[in-house]
Amino acid sequence: MTYPLQAARELRTRAVEEAEAALAQAVAAHARAAQALERAEAARSLHAEGTAAFADSEKRCEARSIADLQRGDSFLRRRMAEAADLTEQVAAASAAVDAAAGAVGQARAHLGSMKAEQEAVERHHAKWLEARRKTLEKREEEEGEEVAAARRFPRES
C-alpha cells in the first residue's frame, strides 16, 4: 500500500527546494547590490577628493588672469554637477540594497512556510507509517494466535 499523500510529499519537497533556490538567488542579488553601492560610494568619495584637491590648488594660486579664474570656476561647477549625479547614483544603489534586503527577507519567510508545510506532511507520513506498522503487527499477532490455537486444538477430520 502506498502513502495516499505521496504526491503532496513530493510537491512539498519540490516547493522547499525551489524556495531554497529563490533564497540563494535573493542573497546573491543582495550581495551584488551591496557591491554596487560600495563602488558608487567609492566613486563619489574619489570624486570629492579630486574636487577638493583642485579647489585647494585654486586657492593657493595668487596672480591669475580672469580667464583662468573663469575656467577654474567653470570646472568646479561641472564637478559639483557631477557630484550631484554621483550622490543620486549612491542613493539609487542604496535603495537597491534595501530592496534586495527586503527580497531576502521575503524569500526567508517563504522558505520557512514551505518547510513548515513540508514538516506537517512528513509528520502525517510518520503517523501513517506507525499506524500501518501497528496494523501489520496486529494482523501478524492474530495470525500467530490462530496458528497456535490450531496446534492446540487440532481439527478433527
trRosetta pair geometry for C-beta under 8 A, 3 or more apart (Angstrom, degrees):
i j d omega theta_ij theta_ji phi_ij phi_ji
1 132 7.1 -157 73 -130 124 130
2 6 5.9 -38 160 -27 107 143
3 6 4.5 120 77 -60 96 88
3 9 7.0 32 105 -11 141 139
3 125 5.9 8 -145 -129 149 94
3 128 6.0 101 -130 109 95 149
3 129 7.9 -30 -90 -62 114 81
4 128 7.8 -148 25 -140 88 152
5 8 4.3 -35 -179 36 92 121
5 9 6.2 104 121 -28 82 88
5 121 6.3 -146 135 -152 131 100
5 124 6.5 9 51 109 154 132
5 125 7.0 -124 73 -76 110 86
5 128 7.8 179 28 -32 107 160
6 9 5.4 -48 -150 31 38 115
6 10 6.5 33 154 -15 67 103
7 10 5.9 -55 -149 39 32 109
7 11 6.2 35 151 -21 65 108
8 11 5.5 -53 -143 38 32 114
8 12 6.2 32 157 -19 66 105
8 121 5.4 -157 126 -128 106 136
9 12 6.0 -58 -149 37 27 107
9 13 6.4 27 153 -20 63 107
9 118 8.0 81 -147 -147 55 75
9 121 5.3 -179 -92 144 64 129
9 122 7.2 100 -127 -78 99 64
9 125 6.1 55 -88 -66 130 141
10 13 5.6 -53 -147 35 32 113
10 14 6.4 31 154 -16 65 105
11 14 5.9 -57 -150 38 30 109
11 15 6.2 32 151 -22 65 107
12 15 5.4 -51 -144 35 33 115
12 16 6.4 35 155 -20 65 101
12 114 7.1 161 -161 -176 72 77
12 117 5.5 -149 -129 116 115 96
12 118 3.9 157 155 -99 117 75
12 121 5.0 176 1 25 160 148
12 122 8.0 -134 98 -35 145 85
13 16 5.9 -52 -151 33 30 109
13 17 6.5 29 151 -17 63 106
13 118 6.4 107 -73 -130 48 124
14 17 5.6 -55 -148 38 34 112
14 18 6.2 33 154 -18 67 106
15 18 5.7 -54 -145 38 30 110
15 19 6.2 31 154 -19 64 107
15 114 4.7 -153 130 -148 102 118
15 117 7.2 -19 89 78 145 130
15 118 7.1 -166 68 -61 104 106
16 19 5.6 -55 -145 38 31 111
16 20 6.3 34 153 -21 65 104
16 111 7.2 76 -147 -152 65 73
16 114 4.8 169 -88 134 61 114
16 115 5.7 86 -119 -82 114 64
16 118 5.1 -8 -47 -40 130 153
17 20 5.7 -51 -149 34 31 112
17 21 6.5 30 152 -17 63 105
18 21 5.6 -53 -149 37 33 111
18 22 6.3 35 151 -20 66 105
18 114 7.9 -146 64 -139 84 164
19 22 5.5 -50 -145 37 33 113
19 23 6.4 37 153 -21 64 103
19 107 7.1 157 -171 -170 74 74
19 110 5.2 -155 -137 120 114 96
19 111 4.1 158 145 -97 118 68
19 114 4.4 -180 -13 23 156 155
19 115 7.8 -124 80 -35 146 79
20 23 5.7 -52 -149 35 31 112
20 24 6.5 33 151 -20 64 104
20 111 6.2 93 -73 -124 54 123
21 24 5.6 -51 -149 34 33 113
21 25 6.5 33 152 -18 65 104
22 25 5.7 -53 -149 37 33 111
22 26 6.3 34 152 -20 65 106
22 107 5.1 -158 122 -135 95 111
22 110 7.0 -28 88 85 139 138
22 111 7.6 -167 67 -62 100 97
23 26 5.6 -54 -146 37 32 112
23 27 6.3 32 155 -19 66 104
23 104 7.2 73 -152 -147 71 65
23 107 4.1 158 -96 145 65 119
23 108 6.1 91 -123 -74 120 55
23 110 7.8 -165 -62 66 95 99
23 111 5.2 -5 -47 -45 136 140
24 27 5.8 -53 -147 36 30 110
24 28 6.4 30 153 -18 63 107
25 28 5.7 -55 -147 38 31 111
25 29 6.2 33 153 -20 66 106
25 107 7.8 -167 62 -116 80 156
26 29 5.6 -52 -145 37 31 112
26 30 6.4 35 152 -21 64 104
26 100 7.0 159 -173 -169 72 73
26 103 4.6 -154 -142 127 112 99
26 104 4.6 164 138 -89 115 58
26 106 7.7 -157 -126 63 159 84
26 107 4.2 -168 11 -10 156 154
27 30 5.6 -51 -149 34 32 114
27 31 6.5 34 151 -20 64 103
27 104 5.8 85 -80 -118 61 114
27 107 7.8 -120 -33 79 76 148
28 31 5.6 -52 -150 34 33 112
28 32 6.5 33 152 -17 65 103
29 32 5.7 -52 -148 37 33 111
29 33 6.3 34 152 -19 65 106
29 100 5.1 -154 119 -135 93 114
29 103 6.7 -21 81 85 134 145
30 33 5.6 -54 -147 37 31 112
30 34 6.3 33 153 -21 65 105
30 97 7.0 76 -155 -149 71 63
30 100 3.9 162 -97 143 66 117
30 101 5.9 96 -128 -73 123 53
30 103 7.2 -164 -61 66 98 102
30 104 5.2 -3 -45 -46 146 129
31 34 5.7 -52 -147 35 31 112
31 35 6.5 32 153 -19 63 104
32 35 5.7 -54 -150 36 33 111
32 36 6.4 34 151 -20 65 104
32 100 7.9 -164 60 -120 78 159
33 36 5.6 -52 -148 35 33 113
33 37 6.5 37 151 -21 64 103
33 93 7.0 162 -174 -168 74 72
33 96 4.5 -152 -144 127 117 100
33 97 4.6 170 133 -87 113 59
33 99 7.6 -153 -132 62 163 85
33 100 4.3 -179 17 -8 153 153
34 37 5.6 -50 -150 33 33 114
34 38 6.5 36 150 -20 64 102
34 97 5.5 88 -81 -120 62 115
34 100 7.7 -120 -34 78 78 144
35 38 5.6 -50 -150 34 35 113
35 39 6.5 35 151 -18 65 103
36 39 5.7 -52 -148 36 33 111
36 40 6.3 33 153 -19 65 106
36 93 5.0 -151 119 -137 95 114
36 96 6.8 -18 79 84 134 143
36 97 8.0 -163 64 -59 94 92
37 40 5.7 -55 -146 37 31 110
37 41 6.2 29 156 -17 66 107
37 90 7.1 77 -151 -150 72 65
37 93 4.0 162 -94 141 66 116
37 94 5.8 96 -126 -75 122 55
37 96 7.3 -165 -59 65 99 100
37 97 5.1 -8 -41 -44 144 132
38 41 5.8 -56 -146 39 29 109
38 42 6.2 30 155 -20 64 108
39 42 5.7 -55 -146 37 30 111
39 43 6.3 31 155 -20 65 105
39 93 7.9 -156 60 -127 80 159
40 43 5.7 -52 -147 35 31 111
40 44 6.4 30 154 -18 64 106
40 86 7.1 164 -174 -169 81 76
40 89 4.8 -154 -145 127 121 101
40 90 4.6 172 133 -90 117 62
40 92 7.9 -158 -128 63 166 84
40 93 4.4 179 15 -3 152 155
41 44 5.7 -54 -147 37 32 111
41 45 6.2 32 154 -20 65 107
41 90 5.6 88 -79 -123 66 116
41 93 7.8 -127 -32 81 80 143
42 45 5.7 -54 -145 38 30 111
42 46 6.2 31 156 -19 65 107
43 46 5.8 -54 -144 38 29 110
43 47 6.2 32 154 -20 63 108
43 86 5.9 -146 112 -140 99 119
43 89 7.5 -25 75 93 131 142
44 47 5.7 -56 -148 37 29 113
44 48 6.3 30 153 -20 64 106
44 83 7.1 89 -150 -146 83 68
44 86 4.1 156 -98 147 85 123
44 87 6.4 101 -129 -72 136 54
44 89 7.4 -174 -59 67 109 105
44 90 5.5 -20 -29 -49 150 130
45 48 5.7 -53 -147 35 31 111
45 49 6.4 31 154 -19 64 104
46 49 5.8 -53 -150 35 31 112
46 50 6.5 31 153 -18 64 105
47 50 5.8 -56 -150 36 31 110
47 51 6.3 29 153 -18 65 107
47 79 7.3 173 175 -163 95 90
47 82 6.3 -139 -165 124 139 113
47 83 6.0 178 125 -93 125 75
47 86 5.6 180 37 -33 156 167
48 51 5.7 -55 -146 38 31 111
48 52 6.2 32 155 -19 65 107
48 83 6.5 85 -83 -121 78 118
49 52 5.7 -55 -146 38 29 111
49 53 6.3 32 154 -22 64 106
50 53 5.7 -53 -147 34 30 112
50 54 6.5 29 154 -17 64 104
50 79 7.6 -144 101 -139 96 130
51 54 5.8 -55 -151 36 32 109
51 55 6.3 31 153 -19 66 107
51 76 7.1 103 -159 -133 97 71
51 79 4.4 151 -108 160 113 140
51 80 7.6 118 -148 -65 148 57
51 83 6.6 -27 -27 -61 162 126
52 55 5.6 -53 -144 37 32 112
52 56 6.3 34 155 -20 65 104
53 56 5.8 -53 -150 35 30 112
53 57 6.5 28 153 -17 64 106
54 57 5.7 -57 -149 37 33 109
54 58 6.4 36 151 -23 66 104
54 72 7.8 -179 161 -150 104 88
54 75 6.8 -110 162 125 148 127
54 76 7.1 -169 109 -84 121 83
54 79 7.2 173 54 -47 144 165
55 58 5.6 -52 -150 33 32 114
55 59 6.6 34 152 -21 64 103
55 76 6.4 83 -87 -111 93 122
56 59 5.7 -54 -152 32 33 111
56 60 6.6 29 152 -19 65 107
57 60 5.8 -55 -150 35 35 111
57 61 6.7 36 154 -23 66 102
58 61 6.1 -53 -151 29 33 109
58 72 4.9 130 -120 -170 128 140
58 76 7.6 -48 -15 -55 164 127
61 64 5.3 49 137 -47 118 125
61 68 7.8 -104 131 143 147 135
64 68 4.1 -107 175 84 111 137
64 69 5.7 134 105 -51 118 83
64 72 7.9 29 140 -10 159 138
65 68 4.8 103 55 4 75 100
65 69 7.1 -139 99 -2 43 86
66 69 5.5 -54 -149 38 36 113
66 70 6.2 37 152 -21 68 105
67 70 5.7 -53 -145 37 31 111
67 71 6.3 32 154 -19 64 104
68 71 5.7 -53 -147 36 31 111
68 72 6.3 31 154 -17 64 107
69 72 5.7 -56 -148 39 30 112
69 73 6.2 31 154 -19 65 107
70 73 5.6 -53 -144 38 31 112
70 74 6.2 34 154 -21 65 106
71 74 5.7 -54 -146 37 29 112
71 75 6.3 33 153 -22 64 106
72 75 5.6 -52 -147 34 30 113
72 76 6.4 28 154 -17 64 105
73 76 5.8 -55 -148 37 31 110
73 77 6.4 31 153 -19 65 104
74 77 5.8 -53 -149 35 31 110
74 78 6.5 31 153 -18 64 105
75 78 5.8 -56 -151 36 31 111
75 79 6.3 31 151 -19 65 107
76 79 5.5 -52 -145 37 34 113
76 80 6.4 38 152 -23 65 102
77 80 5.6 -50 -149 32 33 113
77 81 6.6 34 151 -18 64 102
78 81 5.7 -53 -152 35 34 111
78 82 6.4 36 149 -18 66 105
79 82 5.4 -52 -147 38 35 115
79 83 6.2 41 150 -25 65 102
80 83 5.4 -48 -147 32 33 115
80 84 6.6 37 151 -21 63 99
81 84 5.7 -49 -153 31 34 113
81 85 6.7 35 148 -17 63 102
82 85 5.5 -53 -152 36 36 113
82 86 6.3 35 150 -18 67 104
83 86 5.6 -52 -146 38 33 111
83 87 6.3 38 152 -23 65 103
84 87 5.6 -51 -148 34 32 113
84 88 6.6 35 151 -19 63 102
85 88 5.6 -53 -153 34 33 113
85 89 6.5 35 148 -20 65 103
86 89 5.4 -50 -149 34 36 115
86 90 6.5 39 151 -20 66 101
87 90 5.6 -49 -149 34 34 112
87 91 6.4 35 150 -19 64 104
88 91 5.6 -53 -147 37 33 112
88 92 6.3 33 153 -18 66 104
89 92 5.7 -52 -146 37 31 111
89 93 6.2 31 154 -18 65 106
90 93 5.7 -55 -146 39 30 110
90 94 6.2 33 153 -22 64 106
91 94 5.6 -52 -146 36 30 113
91 95 6.4 32 153 -19 63 104
92 95 5.6 -52 -149 36 32 112
92 96 6.4 35 150 -21 64 104
93 96 5.5 -51 -149 34 34 114
93 97 6.6 38 150 -21 65 100
94 97 5.6 -48 -151 32 34 113
94 98 6.6 35 150 -18 64 103
95 98 5.6 -52 -149 36 35 113
95 99 6.3 35 152 -19 66 105
96 99 5.6 -52 -145 38 32 111
96 100 6.2 33 154 -19 65 106
97 100 5.7 -55 -146 38 30 111
97 101 6.3 33 153 -22 64 104
98 101 5.6 -53 -148 34 31 112
98 102 6.5 33 151 -19 63 103
99 102 5.6 -53 -153 35 33 114
99 103 6.5 35 149 -20 65 103
100 103 5.4 -50 -149 35 36 114
100 104 6.5 41 150 -22 65 100
101 104 5.5 -47 -150 32 35 114
101 105 6.6 37 150 -19 63 102
102 105 5.6 -52 -151 35 34 113
102 106 6.4 33 152 -17 66 104
103 106 5.7 -52 -146 38 33 111
103 107 6.2 34 153 -20 65 106
104 107 5.7 -55 -146 38 30 111
104 108 6.3 32 153 -21 65 105
105 108 5.7 -53 -148 34 30 111
105 109 6.4 28 154 -17 64 106
106 109 5.7 -55 -148 37 32 110
106 110 6.2 32 154 -19 66 106
107 110 5.7 -52 -144 38 31 112
107 111 6.3 34 154 -20 64 105
108 111 5.7 -53 -148 36 30 111
108 112 6.4 34 152 -22 63 105
109 112 5.6 -52 -151 33 32 115
109 113 6.6 27 154 -15 65 103
110 113 5.9 -55 -149 37 32 106
110 114 6.3 31 153 -18 66 107
111 114 5.7 -56 -145 38 32 111
111 115 6.2 31 156 -18 66 106
112 115 5.8 -55 -146 37 29 109
112 116 6.3 31 154 -21 64 106
113 116 5.5 -50 -146 34 34 114
113 117 6.5 35 154 -18 65 103
114 117 5.8 -53 -150 37 32 110
114 118 6.3 33 151 -19 64 107
115 118 5.5 -54 -145 38 34 113
115 119 6.1 35 155 -21 67 105
116 119 5.8 -53 -146 36 29 111
116 120 6.5 34 152 -23 62 103
117 120 5.7 -51 -151 30 33 113
117 121 6.7 29 153 -14 64 103
118 121 5.9 -57 -153 38 34 108
118 122 6.2 32 150 -19 67 109
119 122 5.4 -54 -142 40 34 113
119 123 6.3 39 155 -23 67 101
120 123 5.8 -49 -148 32 30 110
120 124 6.6 30 151 -17 61 104
121 124 5.6 -53 -152 37 34 113
121 125 6.3 38 149 -22 66 104
122 125 5.4 -49 -146 34 35 115
122 126 6.4 38 153 -21 65 101
123 126 5.7 -51 -149 34 33 112
123 127 6.5 33 152 -16 64 104
124 127 5.7 -55 -150 38 33 111
124 128 6.2 35 151 -22 66 106
125 128 5.5 -53 -146 36 32 113
125 129 6.3 34 153 -20 65 103
126 129 5.7 -50 -147 35 32 111
126 130 6.4 32 153 -19 64 105
127 130 5.6 -54 -148 37 32 112
127 131 6.3 32 154 -18 66 105
128 131 5.8 -53 -147 38 30 110
128 132 6.2 32 153 -20 64 107
129 132 5.6 -56 -147 38 30 112
129 133 6.2 34 153 -22 65 105
130 133 5.6 -51 -147 34 31 112
130 134 6.4 30 154 -17 64 105
131 134 5.8 -54 -148 37 31 110
131 135 6.3 34 153 -21 64 106
132 135 5.7 -53 -148 35 31 113
132 136 6.4 30 153 -17 65 105
133 136 5.8 -57 -150 38 30 110
133 137 6.3 30 153 -19 66 106
134 137 5.6 -53 -144 38 32 112
134 138 6.2 34 155 -21 65 106
135 138 5.7 -54 -147 36 29 112
135 139 6.3 30 153 -19 64 106
136 139 5.6 -54 -146 37 31 112
136 140 6.3 30 155 -17 65 105
137 140 5.7 -55 -147 38 31 109
137 141 6.1 33 153 -21 65 107
138 141 5.6 -53 -147 36 30 114
138 142 6.3 30 154 -18 64 105
139 142 5.8 -53 -148 36 30 110
139 143 6.3 29 153 -17 64 106
140 143 5.7 -54 -146 39 32 110
140 144 6.2 35 152 -22 65 106
141 144 5.5 -53 -147 35 30 113
141 145 6.4 31 152 -20 64 103
142 145 5.6 -51 -148 35 33 111
142 146 6.4 35 151 -20 64 103
143 146 5.6 -51 -150 34 34 113
143 147 6.5 35 151 -19 65 103
144 147 5.7 -52 -149 36 33 110
144 148 6.2 31 153 -17 66 106
145 148 5.6 -53 -144 40 32 110
145 149 6.1 34 155 -20 66 106
146 149 5.7 -53 -144 37 29 111
146 150 6.2 31 154 -21 63 107
147 150 5.7 -55 -149 36 30 112
147 151 6.5 29 152 -19 63 105
148 151 5.7 -55 -151 35 33 110
148 152 6.4 28 153 -16 66 107
149 152 5.7 -56 -145 40 33 109
149 153 6.1 -22 172 32 69 103
150 153 7.0 -74 -129 66 22 68
150 154 6.9 55 170 -104 61 50
150 155 7.3 -29 -147 -18 84 93
151 154 7.1 2 -148 -67 24 81
